[in-house]
């Protein structure tokens, strides 16, 4: 799956956001996010010259993906495994008997395409 490792900057523009940013930074460090760091105004100006803020969190290795592409790939795998994806469908009852749960649904319109 293609991705773009473009990095991320989260900017705090007031005291409340600055406090929240500190908590996000602590969580990022606890989770082992590589090379994450806090930037002051000058550091922010170096990374993102057209951005103004009190401080920022910089995660240079954060990447983005094509979410639609990911969900379409997952849907194709699900269909290949025998699954059916129903759109615009109301679920009105779910029961489990044996190893495979039967899903009882009331369809209102369409089933997704197989492409």
C-alpha positions, 0 to 999 in steps of 0.5 A, spaced: 500 500 500 503 506 497 504 511 503 507 518 504 512 519 509 511 527 510 511 528 517 506 532 521 506 538 525 501 539 531 501 547 533 498 550 539 496 557 538 494 558 546 495 556 553 490 551 553 492 548 546 499 548 549 497 544 555 494 539 551 500 539 546 504 537 552 500 531 554 500 529 546 508 529 546 508 525 553 503 519 550 508 519 543 514 518 547 511 513 551 508 509 545 515 510 542 514 515 536 521 516 533 524 522 533 518 526 536 520 533 539 517 539 541 518 545 538 518 553 540 516 558 536 523 559 532 523 551 531 516 551 528 518 557 524 524 552 521 520 547 520 514 550 517 515 557 515 508 560 514 505 557 520 504 561 527 504 558 534 506 558 541 509 551 540 509 545 536 509 538 536 513 535 530 513 528 528 518 527 522 516 520 520 509 520 520 506 518 514 499 518 510 495 513 506 490 513 501 484 511 506 479 510 500 484 505 497 485 501 504 478 500 505 477 498 498 483 493 498 480 490 505 473 490 501 476 486 496 479 481 500 473 480 504 469 479 498 474 474 495 473 470 502 466 469 501 463 475 504 458 480 502 458 487 503 451 490 504 450 498 504 444 502 506 442 496 510 439 496 517 441 491 522 435 488 526 437 482 529 444 478 530 444 471 533 450 466 534 449 459 533 455 454 532 461 457 530 459 462 525 454 467 527 448 468 522 447 476 521 439 477 520 438 483 516 433 487 513 436 490 506 433 497 504 436 498 497 443 495 494 449 491 495 456 494 494 459 492 487 464 487 486 470 491 483 
